[in-house]
């Protein structure tokens, strides 16, 4: 089963590959006096629903917050925030986030901004094995048969 940390790592790697000028990415909390420009990757609610024998449908929420340099009044230019917000949305608009060799479907991509930050909330949907379920028996590897032809 995929972990929240794996999803955050995949989002962080994607951000660093696209935004080479912003290599600082925080997880879950930004410390006091954090660097700007930077990103914050947080995971929100995770919903698990039954998907049948041994499977779960999982919906996870990830929020990417972008912090840009501020002026003396602790504000960032709105156009810069809008541009960064749209750039992050476009990054995830391909429709999936690759995590550990799997493609998690991006079913929601919502952007917003305030006076000194821009955020994009992503909804990821995927199916995974139910925890605690035994792996299915291995497929039959060999079959031996004997055929006797009887003349009539």
N, CA, C and O atoms as a GROMACS GRO file, in nm:
protein
  608
    1UNK      N    1   0.085  -0.117   0.000
    1UNK     CA    2   0.000   0.000   0.000
    1UNK      C    3   0.090   0.124   0.000
    1UNK      O    4   0.189   0.130   0.073
    2UNK      N    5   0.053   0.221  -0.082
    2UNK     CA    6   0.130   0.346  -0.090
    2UNK      C    7   0.116   0.424   0.040
    2UNK      O    8   0.011   0.424   0.104
    3UNK      N    9   0.224   0.493   0.078
    3UNK     CA   10   0.220   0.576   0.199
    3UNK      C   11   0.207   0.723   0.161
    3UNK      O   12   0.233   0.762   0.048
    4UNK      N   13   0.166   0.803   0.259
    4UNK     CA   14   0.156   0.948   0.239
    4UNK      C   15   0.294   1.004   0.205
    4UNK      O   16   0.306   1.091   0.119
    5UNK      N   17   0.398   0.954   0.271
    5UNK     CA   18   0.535   1.002   0.246
    5UNK      C   19   0.576   0.977   0.101
    5UNK      O   20   0.644   1.061   0.041
    6UNK      N   21   0.537   0.863   0.043
    6UNK     CA   22   0.570   0.835  -0.097
    6UNK      C   23   0.500   0.933  -0.191
    6UNK      O   24   0.559   0.978  -0.290
    7UNK      N   25   0.376   0.966  -0.161
    7UNK     CA   26   0.301   1.061  -0.243
    7UNK      C   27   0.365   1.200  -0.233
    7UNK      O   28   0.381   1.268  -0.334
    8UNK      N   29   0.401   1.240  -0.111
    8UNK     CA   30   0.466   1.370  -0.092
    8UNK      C   31   0.600   1.375  -0.165
    8UNK      O   32   0.633   1.476  -0.226
    9UNK      N   33   0.677   1.268  -0.158
    9UNK     CA   34   0.807   1.263  -0.227
    9UNK      C   35   0.791   1.278  -0.377
    9UNK      O   36   0.870   1.347  -0.442
   10UNK      N   37   0.690   1.213  -0.433
   10UNK     CA   38   0.666   1.222  -0.577
   10UNK      C   39   0.627   1.364  -0.617
   10UNK      O   40   0.674   1.416  -0.719
   11UNK      N   41   0.541   1.428  -0.538
   11UNK     CA   42   0.501   1.566  -0.567
   11UNK      C   43   0.622   1.659  -0.554
   11UNK      O   44   0.640   1.749  -0.636
   12UNK      N   45   0.704   1.638  -0.452
   12UNK     CA   46   0.824   1.720  -0.431
   12UNK      C   47   0.921   1.706  -0.549
   12UNK      O   48   0.973   1.806  -0.598
   13UNK      N   49   0.944   1.584  -0.594
   13UNK     CA   50   1.036   1.562  -0.706
   13UNK      C   51   0.985   1.630  -0.833
   13UNK      O   52   1.063   1.687  -0.909
   14UNK      N   53   0.854   1.623  -0.856
   14UNK     CA   54   0.796   1.687  -0.974
   14UNK      C   55   0.811   1.839  -0.967
   14UNK      O   56   0.843   1.903  -1.067
   15UNK      N   57   0.787   1.896  -0.850
   15UNK     CA   58   0.803   2.041  -0.833
   15UNK      C   59   0.948   2.084  -0.856
   15UNK      O   60   0.973   2.184  -0.923
   16UNK      N   61   1.043   2.008  -0.800
   16UNK     CA   62   1.184   2.043  -0.815
   16UNK      C   63   1.231   2.030  -0.959
   16UNK      O   64   1.318   2.105  -1.003
   17UNK      N   65   1.174   1.935  -1.033
   17UNK     CA   66   1.214   1.919  -1.174
   17UNK      C   67   1.161   2.032  -1.261
   17UNK      O   68   1.225   2.070  -1.359
   18UNK      N   69   1.046   2.087  -1.226
   18UNK     CA   70   0.984   2.193  -1.307
   18UNK      C   71   1.030   2.332  -1.266
   18UNK      O   72   1.054   2.418  -1.351
   19UNK      N   73   1.041   2.355  -1.136
   19UNK     CA   74   1.077   2.487  -1.084
   19UNK      C   75   1.221   2.484  -1.032
   19UNK      O   76   1.244   2.473  -0.912
   20UNK      N   77   1.315   2.493  -1.123
   20UNK     CA   78   1.456   2.482  -1.085
   20UNK      C   79   1.503   2.601  -1.002
   20UNK      O   80   1.605   2.592  -0.933
   21UNK      N   81   1.429   2.712  -1.006
   21UNK     CA   82   1.465   2.829  -0.926
   21UNK      C   83   1.416   2.818  -0.781
   21UNK      O   84   1.456   2.897  -0.696
   22UNK      N   85   1.331   2.721  -0.754
   22UNK     CA   86   1.274   2.702  -0.620
   22UNK      C   87   1.301   2.558  -0.576
   22UNK      O   88   1.220   2.470  -0.603
   23UNK      N   89   1.412   2.536  -0.509
   23UNK     CA   90   1.449   2.400  -0.469
   23UNK      C   91   1.413   2.367  -0.325
   23UNK      O   92   1.427   2.252  -0.283
   24UNK      N   93   1.366   2.465  -0.248
   24UNK     CA   94   1.327   2.439  -0.110
   24UNK      C   95   1.181   2.394  -0.106
   24UNK      O   96   1.091   2.468  -0.146
   25UNK      N   97   1.160   2.272  -0.057
   25UNK     CA   98   1.025   2.218  -0.044
   25UNK      C   99   1.009   2.166   0.098
   25UNK      O  100   1.083   2.078   0.142
   26UNK      N  101   0.914   2.222   0.170
   26UNK     CA  102   0.885   2.179   0.307
   26UNK      C  103   0.771   2.078   0.303
   26UNK      O  104   0.691   2.076   0.209
   27UNK      N  105   0.765   1.995   0.408
   27UNK     CA  106   0.654   1.900   0.420
   27UNK      C  107   0.576   1.926   0.547
   27UNK      O  108   0.634   1.943   0.655
   28UNK      N  109   0.448   1.930   0.535
   28UNK     CA  110   0.353   1.941   0.645
   28UNK      C  111   0.352   2.075   0.718
   28UNK      O  112   0.245   2.129   0.745
   29UNK      N  113   0.467   2.131   0.750
   29UNK     CA  114   0.474   2.261   0.818
   29UNK      C  115   0.591   2.342   0.764
   29UNK      O  116   0.697   2.287   0.734
   30UNK      N  117   0.571   2.472   0.750
   30UNK     CA  118   0.681   2.561   0.713
   30UNK      C  119   0.735   2.621   0.843
   30UNK      O  120   0.657   2.675   0.922
   31UNK      N  121   0.867   2.614   0.866
   31UNK     CA  122   0.922   2.666   0.992
   31UNK      C  123   0.918   2.818   0.998
   31UNK      O  124   0.902   2.885   0.896
   32UNK      N  125   0.932   2.871   1.118
   32UNK     CA  126   0.937   3.016   1.137
   32UNK      C  127   1.055   3.071   1.058
   32UNK      O  128   1.165   3.016   1.063
   33UNK      N  129   1.033   3.180   0.985
   33UNK     CA  130   1.140   3.240   0.906
   33UNK      C  131   1.180   3.157   0.784
   33UNK      O  132   1.295   3.162   0.741
   34UNK      N  133   1.086   3.081   0.729
   34UNK     CA  134   1.116   2.992   0.616
   34UNK      C  135   1.163   3.071   0.493
   34UNK      O  136   1.138   3.190   0.480
   35UNK      N  137   1.232   2.999   0.405
   35UNK     CA  138   1.289   3.060   0.284
   35UNK      C  139   1.179   3.092   0.183
   35UNK      O  140   1.078   3.022   0.174
   36UNK      N  141   1.201   3.196   0.108
   36UNK     CA  142   1.116   3.233  -0.005
   36UNK      C  143   1.207   3.257  -0.123
   36UNK      O  144   1.308   3.324  -0.106
   37UNK      N  145   1.178   3.209  -0.239
   37UNK     CA  146   1.064   3.127  -0.279
   37UNK      C  147   1.079   2.984  -0.228
   37UNK      O  148   1.191   2.933  -0.214
   38UNK      N  149   0.967   2.920  -0.202
   38UNK     CA  150   0.966   2.781  -0.156
   38UNK      C  151   0.827   2.722  -0.177
   38UNK      O  152   0.732   2.791  -0.213
   39UNK      N  153   0.819   2.591  -0.154
   39UNK     CA  154   0.692   2.519  -0.162
   39UNK      C  155   0.667   2.449  -0.029
   39UNK      O  156   0.760   2.420   0.046
   40UNK      N  157   0.541   2.422  -0.002
   40UNK     CA  158   0.498   2.340   0.111
   40UNK      C  159   0.405   2.234   0.056
   40UNK      O  160   0.306   2.266  -0.010
   41UNK      N  161   0.435   2.106   0.083
   41UNK     CA  162   0.351   1.995   0.036
   41UNK      C  163   0.286   1.932   0.159
   41UNK      O  164   0.355   1.880   0.247
   42UNK      N  165   0.153   1.936   0.163
   42UNK     CA  166   0.077   1.880   0.274
   42UNK      C  167  -0.024   1.778   0.222
   42UNK      O  168  -0.080   1.795   0.114
   43UNK      N  169  -0.046   1.674   0.299
   43UNK     CA  170  -0.151   1.580   0.265
   43UNK      C  171  -0.270   1.606   0.356
   43UNK      O  172  -0.255   1.626   0.476
   44UNK      N  173  -0.388   1.604   0.296
   44UNK     CA  174  -0.511   1.628   0.370
   44UNK      C  175  -0.585   1.498   0.391
   44UNK      O  176  -0.524   1.393   0.414
   45UNK      N  177  -0.717   1.504   0.385
   45UNK     CA  178  -0.798   1.385   0.408
   45UNK      C  179  -0.768   1.272   0.309
   45UNK      O  180  -0.741   1.296   0.191
   46UNK      N  181  -0.775   1.150   0.360
   46UNK     CA  182  -0.761   1.030   0.277
   46UNK      C  183  -0.886   0.946   0.301
   46UNK      O  184  -0.919   0.914   0.415
   47UNK      N  185  -0.954   0.911   0.193
   47UNK     CA  186  -1.077   0.833   0.202
   47UNK      C  187  -1.053   0.695   0.142
   47UNK      O  188  -1.001   0.684   0.031
   48UNK      N  189  -1.090   0.590   0.215
   48UNK     CA  190  -1.076   0.452   0.167
   48UNK      C  191  -1.215   0.390   0.158
   48UNK      O  192  -1.292   0.393   0.255
   49UNK      N  193  -1.247   0.334   0.041
   49UNK     CA  194  -1.376   0.269   0.021
   49UNK      C  195  -1.354   0.129  -0.035
   49UNK      O  196  -1.255   0.103  -0.104
   50UNK      N  197  -1.446   0.041  -0.003
   50UNK     CA  198  -1.437  -0.096  -0.050
   50UNK      C  199  -1.444  -0.100  -0.202
   50UNK      O  200  -1.528  -0.035  -0.264
   51UNK      N  201  -1.354  -0.179  -0.261
   51UNK     CA  202  -1.353  -0.194  -0.407
   51UNK      C  203  -1.362  -0.341  -0.447
   51UNK      O  204  -1.332  -0.377  -0.560
   52UNK      N  205  -1.404  -0.424  -0.354
   52UNK     CA  206  -1.416  -0.565  -0.386
   52UNK      C  207  -1.316  -0.647  -0.307
   52UNK      O  208  -1.254  -0.599  -0.212
   53UNK      N  209  -1.302  -0.770  -0.348
   53UNK     CA  210  -1.219  -0.867  -0.277
   53UNK      C  211  -1.073  -0.821  -0.269
   53UNK      O  212  -1.002  -0.818  -0.369
   54UNK      N  213  -1.029  -0.787  -0.149
   54UNK     CA  214  -0.889  -0.753  -0.128
   54UNK      C  215  -0.844  -0.619  -0.182
   54UNK      O  216  -0.724  -0.591  -0.185
   55UNK      N  217  -0.938  -0.533  -0.226
   55UNK     CA  218  -0.900  -0.405  -0.287
   55UNK      C  219  -0.973  -0.288  -0.220
   55UNK      O  220  -1.082  -0.303  -0.165
   56UNK      N  221  -0.908  -0.172  -0.228
   56UNK     CA  222  -0.967  -0.047  -0.179
   56UNK      C  223  -0.958   0.059  -0.286
   56UNK      O  224  -0.859   0.066  -0.359
   57UNK      N  225  -1.061   0.143  -0.297
   57UNK     CA  226  -1.054   0.265  -0.377
   57UNK      C  227  -1.011   0.375  -0.281
   57UNK      O  228  -1.076   0.397  -0.179
   58UNK      N  229  -0.901   0.443  -0.313
   58UNK     CA  230  -0.846   0.545  -0.223
   58UNK      C  231  -0.851   0.681  -0.291
   58UNK      O  232  -0.814   0.695  -0.408
   59UNK      N  233  -0.897   0.780  -0.217
   59UNK     CA  234  -0.897   0.919  -0.263
   59UNK      C  235  -0.815   0.998  -0.162
   59UNK      O  236  -0.851   1.006  -0.044
   60UNK      N  237  -0.706   1.057  -0.208
   60UNK     CA  238  -0.616   1.134  -0.120
   60UNK      C  239  -0.612   1.279  -0.167
   60UNK      O  240  -0.618   1.306  -0.287
   61UNK      N  241  -0.600   1.370  -0.073
   61UNK     CA  242  -0.592   1.512  -0.103
   61UNK      C  243  -0.452   1.563  -0.070
   61UNK      O  244  -0.401   1.540   0.040
   62UNK      N  245  -0.390   1.632  -0.166
   62UNK     CA  246  -0.256   1.690  -0.147
   62UNK      C  247  -0.266   1.838  -0.180
   62UNK      O  248  -0.322   1.876  -0.283
   63UNK      N  249  -0.211   1.922  -0.092
   63UNK     CA  250  -0.208   2.066  -0.117
   63UNK      C  251  -0.064   2.112  -0.134
   63UNK      O  252   0.022   2.085  -0.050
   64UNK      N  253  -0.039   2.181  -0.246
   64UNK     CA  254   0.092   2.239  -0.274
   64UNK      C  255   0.078   2.390  -0.258
   64UNK      O  256   0.003   2.454  -0.332
   65UNK      N  257   0.150   2.446  -0.162
   65UNK     CA  258   0.147   2.590  -0.139
   65UNK      C  259   0.279   2.650  -0.185
   65UNK      O  260   0.386   2.598  -0.153
   66UNK      N  261   0.271   2.758  -0.260
   66UNK     CA  262   0.389   2.826  -0.312
   66UNK      C  263   0.405   2.960  -0.241
   66UNK      O  264   0.312   3.039  -0.232
   67UNK      N  265   0.525   2.982  -0.190
   67UNK     CA  266   0.558   3.109  -0.124
   67UNK      C  267   0.657   3.184  -0.211
   67UNK      O  268   0.764   3.132  -0.243
   68UNK      N  269   0.623   3.306  -0.248
   68UNK     CA  270   0.711   3.392  -0.328
   68UNK      C  271   0.762   3.506  -0.241
   68UNK      O  272   0.706   3.531  -0.134
   69UNK      N  273   0.867   3.577  -0.286
   69UNK     CA  274   0.919   3.690  -0.206
   69UNK      C  275   0.810   3.794  -0.177
   69UNK      O  276   0.719   3.815  -0.258
   70UNK      N  277   0.821   3.857  -0.061
   70UNK     CA  278   0.722   3.956  -0.018
   70UNK      C  279   0.784   4.096  -0.011
   70UNK      O  280   0.906   4.111  -0.006
   71UNK      N  281   0.697   4.198  -0.010
   71UNK     CA  282   0.744   4.336   0.003
   71UNK      C  283   0.748   4.376   0.152
   71UNK      O  284   0.733   4.291   0.239
   72UNK      N  285   0.767   4.504   0.178
   72UNK     CA  286   0.776   4.553   0.316
   72UNK      C  287   0.647   4.534   0.395
   72UNK      O  288   0.649   4.533   0.518
   73UNK      N  289   0.535   4.517   0.324
   73UNK     CA  290   0.406   4.498   0.390
   73UNK      C  291   0.366   4.350   0.393
   73UNK      O  292   0.251   4.317   0.423
   74UNK      N  293   0.461   4.264   0.364
   74UNK     CA  294   0.441   4.118   0.363
   74UNK      C  295   0.338   4.073   0.259
   74UNK      O  296   0.261   3.980   0.282
   75UNK      N  297   0.338   4.140   0.145
   75UNK     CA  298   0.252   4.104   0.033
   75UNK      C  299   0.337   4.063  -0.086
   75UNK      O  300   0.452   4.105  -0.099
   76UNK      N  301   0.281   3.982  -0.172
   76UNK     CA  302   0.344   3.942  -0.297
   76UNK      C  303   0.258   3.997  -0.410
   76UNK      O  304   0.136   4.009  -0.395
   77UNK      N  305   0.319   4.030  -0.522
   77UNK     CA  306   0.242   4.079  -0.636
   77UNK      C  307   0.140   3.973  -0.678
   77UNK      O  308   0.174   3.856  -0.697
   78UNK      N  309   0.016   4.016  -0.691
   78UNK     CA  310  -0.093   3.924  -0.725
   78UNK      C  311  -0.068   3.854  -0.857
   78UNK      O  312  -0.095   3.734  -0.870
   79UNK      N  313  -0.017   3.926  -0.956
   79UNK     CA  314   0.008   3.862  -1.087
   79UNK      C  315   0.113   3.752  -1.075
   79UNK      O  316   0.103   3.650  -1.144
   80UNK      N  317   0.213   3.772  -0.990
   80UNK     CA  318   0.315   3.668  -0.970
   80UNK      C  319   0.253   3.545  -0.904
   80UNK      O  320   0.285   3.432  -0.940
   81UNK      N  321   0.164   3.567  -0.807
   81UNK     CA  322   0.096   3.456  -0.740
   81UNK      C  323   0.005   3.381  -0.837
   81UNK      O  324   0.001   3.258  -0.838
   82UNK      N  325  -0.069   3.456  -0.919
   82UNK     CA  326  -0.157   3.392  -1.018
   82UNK      C  327  -0.076   3.309  -1.117
   82UNK      O  328  -0.114   3.198  -1.152
   83UNK      N  329   0.036   3.363  -1.162
   83UNK     CA  330   0.121   3.292  -1.258
   83UNK      C  331   0.176   3.164  -1.195
   83UNK      O  332   0.176   3.059  -1.259
   84UNK      N  333   0.225   3.172  -1.070
   84UNK     CA  334   0.279   3.054  -1.004
   84UNK      C  335   0.170   2.951  -0.981
   84UNK      O  336   0.193   2.831  -1.001
   85UNK      N  337   0.052   2.995  -0.939
   85UNK     CA  338  -0.060   2.904  -0.916
   85UNK      C  339  -0.094   2.828  -1.044
   85UNK      O  340  -0.109   2.706  -1.043
   86UNK      N  341  -0.106   2.900  -1.155
   86UNK     CA  342  -0.140   2.836  -1.282
   86UNK      C  343  -0.028   2.743  -1.329
   86UNK      O  344  -0.057   2.638  -1.387
   87UNK      N  345   0.096   2.778  -1.304
   87UNK     CA  346   0.209   2.692  -1.343
   87UNK      C  347   0.206   2.561  -1.266
   87UNK      O  348   0.232   2.455  -1.324
   88UNK      N  349   0.174   2.567  -1.137
   88UNK     CA  350   0.164   2.444  -1.058
   88UNK      C  351   0.045   2.362  -1.105
   88UNK      O  352   0.054   2.239  -1.116
   89UNK      N  353  -0.067   2.427  -1.134
   89UNK     CA  354  -0.184   2.354  -1.184
   89UNK      C  355  -0.153   2.285  -1.316
   89UNK      O  356  -0.192   2.170  -1.337
   90UNK      N  357  -0.084   2.355  -1.405
   90UNK     CA  358  -0.048   2.296  -1.534
   90UNK      C  359   0.044   2.176  -1.517
   90UNK      O  360   0.037   2.081  -1.594
   91UNK      N  361   0.131   2.181  -1.417
   91UNK     CA  362   0.223   2.071  -1.391
   91UNK      C  363   0.147   1.942  -1.361
   91UNK      O  364   0.188   1.834  -1.404
   92UNK      N  365   0.036   1.954  -1.289
   92UNK     CA  366  -0.042   1.836  -1.252
   92UNK      C  367  -0.160   1.813  -1.347
   92UNK      O  368  -0.236   1.718  -1.328
   93UNK      N  369  -0.176   1.897  -1.448
   93UNK     CA  370  -0.288   1.883  -1.542
   93UNK      C  371  -0.269   1.769  -1.641
   93UNK      O  372  -0.359   1.740  -1.720
   94UNK      N  373  -0.154   1.703  -1.638
   94UNK     CA  374  -0.133   1.587  -1.725
   94UNK      C  375  -0.228   1.474  -1.688
   94UNK      O  376  -0.249   1.381  -1.766
   95UNK      N  377  -0.286   1.481  -1.568
   95UNK     CA  378  -0.389   1.385  -1.531
   95UNK      C  379  -0.344   1.276  -1.437
   95UNK      O  380  -0.426   1.195  -1.392
   96UNK      N  381  -0.214   1.270  -1.404
   96UNK     CA  382  -0.168   1.167  -1.311
   96UNK      C  383  -0.041   1.214  -1.240
   96UNK      O  384   0.029   1.304  -1.287
   97UNK      N  385  -0.013   1.151  -1.126
   97UNK     CA  386   0.111   1.172  -1.052
   97UNK      C  387   0.176   1.036  -1.039
   97UNK      O  388   0.117   0.943  -0.983
   98UNK      N  389   0.297   1.022  -1.089
   98UNK     CA  390   0.367   0.894  -1.083
   98UNK      C  391   0.428   0.876  -0.944
   98UNK      O  392   0.507   0.958  -0.899
   99UNK      N  393   0.388   0.767  -0.879
   99UNK     CA  394   0.436   0.736  -0.744
   99UNK      C  395   0.478   0.590  -0.742
   99UNK      O  396   0.394   0.500  -0.756
  100UNK      N  397   0.606   0.566  -0.725
  100UNK     CA  398   0.655   0.428  -0.714
  100UNK      C  399   0.617   0.339  -0.830
  100UNK      O  400   0.578   0.224  -0.810
  101UNK      N  401   0.627   0.391  -0.951
  101UNK     CA  402   0.594   0.312  -1.069
  101UNK      C  403   0.445   0.302  -1.097
  101UNK      O  404   0.404   0.230  -1.189
  102UNK      N  405   0.364   0.372  -1.021
  102UNK     CA  406   0.219   0.372  -1.042
  102UNK      C  407   0.175   0.512  -1.081
  102UNK      O  408   0.240   0.610  -1.044
  103UNK      N  409   0.066   0.522  -1.154
  103UNK     CA  410   0.012   0.652  -1.196
  103UNK      C  411  -0.117   0.678  -1.120
  103UNK      O  412  -0.220   0.616  -1.148
  104UNK      N  413  -0.112   0.770  -1.022
  104UNK     CA  414  -0.231   0.805  -0.945
  104UNK      C  415  -0.309   0.910  -1.024
  104UNK      O  416  -0.254   1.013  -1.062
  105UNK      N  417  -0.435   0.883  -1.048
  105UNK     CA  418  -0.520   0.968  -1.130
  105UNK      C  419  -0.552   1.099  -1.058
  105UNK      O  420  -0.601   1.097  -0.944
  106UNK      N  421  -0.525   1.213  -1.123
  106UNK     CA  422  -0.559   1.344  -1.066
  106UNK      C  423  -0.703   1.374  -1.107
  106UNK      O  424  -0.730   1.407  -1.223
  107UNK      N  425  -0.796   1.364  -1.011
  107UNK     CA  426  -0.937   1.386  -1.041
  107UNK      C  427  -0.984   1.526  -1.004
  107UNK      O  428  -1.094   1.566  -1.041
  108UNK      N  429  -0.901   1.600  -0.932
  108UNK     CA  430  -0.934   1.737  -0.895
  108UNK      C  431  -0.808   1.821  -0.889
  108UNK      O  432  -0.703   1.772  -0.847
  109UNK      N  433  -0.819   1.948  -0.931
  109UNK     CA  434  -0.702   2.037  -0.937
  109UNK      C  435  -0.755   2.180  -0.918
  109UNK      O  436  -0.796   2.244  -1.014
  110UNK      N  437  -0.755   2.228  -0.793
  110UNK     CA  438  -0.814   2.358  -0.760
  110UNK      C  439  -0.708   2.454  -0.709
  110UNK      O  440  -0.633   2.421  -0.617
  111UNK      N  441  -0.702   2.573  -0.769
  111UNK     CA  442  -0.604   2.673  -0.728
  111UNK      C  443  -0.668   2.790  -0.656
  111UNK      O  444  -0.784   2.823  -0.680
  112UNK      N  445  -0.590   2.853  -0.568
  112UNK     CA  446  -0.635   2.971  -0.495
  112UNK      C  447  -0.511   3.049  -0.452
  112UNK      O  448  -0.401   2.994  -0.453
  113UNK      N  449  -0.528   3.175  -0.415
  113UNK     CA  450  -0.413   3.253  -0.368
  113UNK      C  451  -0.459   3.355  -0.265
  113UNK      O  452  -0.575   3.394  -0.261
  114UNK      N  453  -0.363   3.397  -0.181
  114UNK     CA  454  -0.388   3.499  -0.080
  114UNK      C  455  -0.292   3.614  -0.103
  114UNK      O  456  -0.248   3.636  -0.216
  115UNK      N  457  -0.260   3.687   0.001
  115UNK     CA  458  -0.172   3.803  -0.014
  115UNK      C  459  -0.025   3.766  -0.032
  115UNK      O  460   0.051   3.839  -0.095
  116UNK      N  461   0.016   3.650   0.024
  116UNK     CA  462   0.158   3.614   0.016
  116UNK      C  463   0.181   3.468  -0.021
  116UNK      O  464   0.292   3.417  -0.005
  117UNK      N  465   0.078   3.399  -0.070
  117UNK     CA  466   0.093   3.258  -0.107
  117UNK      C  467  -0.005   3.222  -0.218
  117UNK      O  468  -0.105   3.291  -0.240
  118UNK      N  469   0.025   3.113  -0.287
  118UNK     CA  470  -0.067   3.053  -0.384
  118UNK      C  471  -0.073   2.904  -0.352
  118UNK      O  472   0.030   2.843  -0.323
  119UNK      N  473  -0.191   2.847  -0.357
  119UNK     CA  474  -0.202   2.705  -0.326
  119UNK      C  475  -0.283   2.632  -0.433
  119UNK      O  476  -0.372   2.688  -0.496
  120UNK      N  477  -0.248   2.506  -0.450
  120UNK     CA  478  -0.318   2.417  -0.543
  120UNK      C  479  -0.353   2.291  -0.465
  120UNK      O  480  -0.265   2.226  -0.408
  121UNK      N  481  -0.480   2.256  -0.463
  121UNK     CA  482  -0.525   2.136  -0.395
  121UNK      C  483  -0.558   2.030  -0.500
  121UNK      O  484  -0.640   2.052  -0.589
  122UNK      N  485  -0.492   1.916  -0.486
  122UNK     CA  486  -0.508   1.805  -0.580
  122UNK      C  487  -0.586   1.692  -0.514
  122UNK      O  488  -0.566   1.663  -0.396
  123UNK      N  489  -0.673   1.630  -0.590
  123UNK     CA  490  -0.741   1.510  -0.545
  123UNK      C  491  -0.688   1.394  -0.629
  123UNK      O  492  -0.699   1.395  -0.752
  124UNK      N  493  -0.631   1.294  -0.562
  124UNK     CA  494  -0.573   1.178  -0.629
  124UNK      C  495  -0.659   1.056  -0.601
  124UNK      O  496  -0.700   1.033  -0.487
  125UNK      N  497  -0.686   0.977  -0.704
  125UNK     CA  498  -0.766   0.855  -0.689
  125UNK      C  499  -0.688   0.737  -0.743
  125UNK      O  500  -0.627   0.743  -0.850
  126UNK      N  501  -0.692   0.628  -0.666
  126UNK     CA  502  -0.623   0.506  -0.710
  126UNK      C  503  -0.677   0.386  -0.633
  126UNK      O  504  -0.744   0.402  -0.530
  127UNK      N  505  -0.647   0.268  -0.682
  127UNK     CA  506  -0.686   0.145  -0.614
  127UNK      C  507  -0.561   0.082  -0.554
  127UNK      O  508  -0.453   0.089  -0.612
  128UNK      N  509  -0.578   0.020  -0.439
  128UNK     CA  510  -0.463  -0.044  -0.374
  128UNK      C  511  -0.510  -0.168  -0.300
  128UNK      O  512  -0.630  -0.189  -0.279
  129UNK      N  513  -0.414  -0.251  -0.263
  129UNK     CA  514  -0.445  -0.373  -0.189
  129UNK      C  515  -0.495  -0.338  -0.050
  129UNK      O  516  -0.450  -0.241   0.012
  130UNK      N  517  -0.588  -0.417  -0.002
  130UNK     CA  518  -0.639  -0.398   0.133
  130UNK      C  519  -0.531  -0.446   0.231
  130UNK      O  520  -0.477  -0.555   0.213
  131UNK      N  521  -0.498  -0.366   0.334
  131UNK     CA  522  -0.396  -0.409   0.429
  131UNK      C  523  -0.438  -0.536   0.502
  131UNK      O  524  -0.555  -0.553   0.536
  132UNK      N  525  -0.343  -0.624   0.526
  132UNK     CA  526  -0.371  -0.746   0.599
  132UNK      C  527  -0.423  -0.860   0.515
  132UNK      O  528  -0.436  -0.972   0.564
  133UNK      N  529  -0.454  -0.834   0.390
  133UNK     CA  530  -0.501  -0.941   0.302
  133UNK      C  531  -0.381  -1.024   0.256
  133UNK      O  532  -0.274  -0.970   0.227
  134UNK      N  533  -0.402  -1.153   0.251
  134UNK     CA  534  -0.295  -1.239   0.200
  134UNK      C  535  -0.286  -1.224   0.050
  134UNK      O  536  -0.386  -1.199  -0.019
  135UNK      N  537  -0.164  -1.239  -0.001
  135UNK     CA  538  -0.145  -1.234  -0.146
  135UNK      C  539  -0.216  -1.354  -0.207
  135UNK      O  540  -0.219  -1.462  -0.148
  136UNK      N  541  -0.274  -1.336  -0.326
  136UNK     CA  542  -0.340  -1.450  -0.389
  136UNK      C  543  -0.240  -1.561  -0.419
  136UNK      O  544  -0.120  -1.536  -0.435
  137UNK      N  545  -0.292  -1.682  -0.425
  137UNK     CA  546  -0.204  -1.795  -0.456
  137UNK      C  547  -0.135  -1.772  -0.589
  137UNK      O  548  -0.190  -1.712  -0.681
  138UNK      N  549  -0.014  -1.822  -0.597
  138UNK     CA  550   0.062  -1.807  -0.721
  138UNK      C  551  -0.010  -1.880  -0.834
  138UNK      O  552  -0.076  -1.981  -0.813
  139UNK      N  553   0.004  -1.825  -0.953
  139UNK     CA  554  -0.059  -1.888  -1.069
  139UNK      C  555   0.003  -2.026  -1.092
  139UNK      O  556   0.119  -2.050  -1.058
  140UNK      N  557  -0.078  -2.114  -1.148
  140UNK     CA  558  -0.029  -2.247  -1.175
  140UNK      C  559   0.088  -2.238  -1.272
  140UNK      O  560   0.075  -2.179  -1.380
  141UNK      N  561   0.200  -2.295  -1.236
  141UNK     CA  562   0.319  -2.284  -1.318
  141UNK      C  563   0.335  -2.397  -1.418
  141UNK      O  564   0.397  -2.378  -1.523
  142UNK      N  565   0.281  -2.513  -1.388
  142UNK     CA  566   0.303  -2.627  -1.477
  142UNK      C  567   0.181  -2.718  -1.471
  142UNK      O  568   0.123  -2.740  -1.364
  143UNK      N  569   0.144  -2.770  -1.585
  143UNK     CA  570   0.032  -2.864  -1.593
  143UNK      C  571   0.082  -2.989  -1.666
  143UNK      O  572   0.140  -2.980  -1.774
  144UNK      N  573   0.059  -3.103  -1.606
  144UNK     CA  574   0.098  -3.230  -1.671
  144UNK      C  575  -0.028  -3.310  -1.701
  144UNK      O  576  -0.114  -3.329  -1.615
  145UNK      N  577  -0.036  -3.355  -1.824
  145UNK     CA  578  -0.151  -3.437  -1.864
  145UNK      C  579  -0.102  -3.560  -1.938
  145UNK      O  580   0.006  -3.561  -1.998
  146UNK      N  581  -0.181  -3.661  -1.931
  146UNK     CA  582  -0.152  -3.783  -2.006
  146UNK      C  583  -0.272  -3.811  -2.095
  146UNK      O  584  -0.386  -3.813  -2.048
  147UNK      N  585  -0.246  -3.832  -2.223
  147UNK     CA  586  -0.353  -3.860  -2.318
  147UNK      C  587  -0.331  -4.000  -2.373
  147UNK      O  588  -0.224  -4.031  -2.426
  148UNK      N  589  -0.433  -4.083  -2.362
  148UNK     CA  590  -0.427  -4.218  -2.418
  148UNK      C  591  -0.527  -4.225  -2.532
  148UNK      O  592  -0.644  -4.192  -2.516
  149UNK      N  593  -0.479  -4.268  -2.643
  149UNK     CA  594  -0.566  -4.281  -2.760
  149UNK      C  595  -0.610  -4.426  -2.768
  149UNK      O  596  -0.528  -4.518  -2.769
  150UNK      N  597  -0.738  -4.445  -2.776
  150UNK     CA  598  -0.794  -4.579  -2.782
  150UNK      C  599  -0.858  -4.598  -2.918
  150UNK      O  600  -0.946  -4.522  -2.959
  151UNK      N  601  -0.813  -4.698  -2.986
  151UNK     CA  602  -0.868  -4.723  -3.119
  151UNK      C  603  -0.998  -4.801  -3.106
  151UNK      O  604  -1.009  -4.890  -3.021
  152UNK      N  605  -1.093  -4.769  -3.186
  152UNK     CA  606  -1.223  -4.832  -3.180
  152UNK      C  607  -1.240  -4.932  -3.291
  152UNK      O  608  -1.344  -4.996  -3.302
   0.00000   0.00000   0.00000
